[in-house]
Amino acid sequence: MTAGDERLLGDWIRIETEYLESCGLPLWLHALPHDGGLVLLDSGTSITPETSVRGRLAEARRRLEDIDLVVNSHAHPDHMGGNAALAAVTNAAFAAPAAEAEWLEDNETVISELWEANPDAYRLTPGERSELVGLFGDRVRIDRLLRDGDHLELSSGMLRVITTSGHSPGHIAVHDQDRKLLFTFDDVQAAGVPIAGTPHKLAPLYHDVRRYRSGLRRLHDVEFELLVPSHGDPLDAEGGQERIRESLAFVDLAEEFVHDYMQRHREITLRDLAEALGTQLGPYDGVNLQTVSIARAHLDDLTRRGVVTTRWRLADS
Ligand SMILES: [Zn+2]
């Protein structure tokens, strides 16, 4: 991050987390002081508040206990897993997308509806499942349900909620209109994020092709000087717009890939398509939540457009 970018962040406190070390991806949280205390955008995983947030706030002469509002961008464990740890030491209110409240409040629901949505193509091993539950931590009740166009009024500025509904069904971006900062969290994914210490990238994740595209186009129309993603460095206006265009270009490429794959194979399984996307479209490590989800998203889209049809048969025993 350049000194100029740092200046544009103003009084936002940028918090580096342990996630890079534990899971191979950089993860940044952001806190903004205001009269009532501190607003924290996203809470990391179950261990992030005590492992990473407390120390960084102390450097900025603030306390974890000062946090009075937590805004979760979406219901993935690296963005809301820290809620219970924060609820244990603060009186913070929790605000999150209305469309994902159930996922935010119930680990079993989010795991079964997200990770286990396509069991014929992908299943968590018992070890992966318990690791995931550990990242999620205990759940807390969401106090404020956020919808598109909502404003969070603070003494230090007005934050606008933009529902992008791309990377996850209710995903929101937060626009700091005064400082012209656009917090996009996980929604602007380009062609994926490199996973440290491996030759792989984490593939983009989305469930509905049309919604993902339209959310990205909305972000493209927002006036910002800095685009701030969760898993990487902030980008200036030009770089941010470019990253949004790269994200849209990836969807076009994936669409073309799926269409070609269907033409070559005539009949396919979701798992085979995910495997192909995960090895040929990019170094995405084969079959995983991301590749199965985008394979499914494009097949659903082609089905709704009448380009492909589905068939069922008994599984091989
Ligand atoms: Zn996410």
Residues whose N, C-alpha, C, O or C-beta is under 5 A from the ligand:
A	BS01	ZN	H76 D186
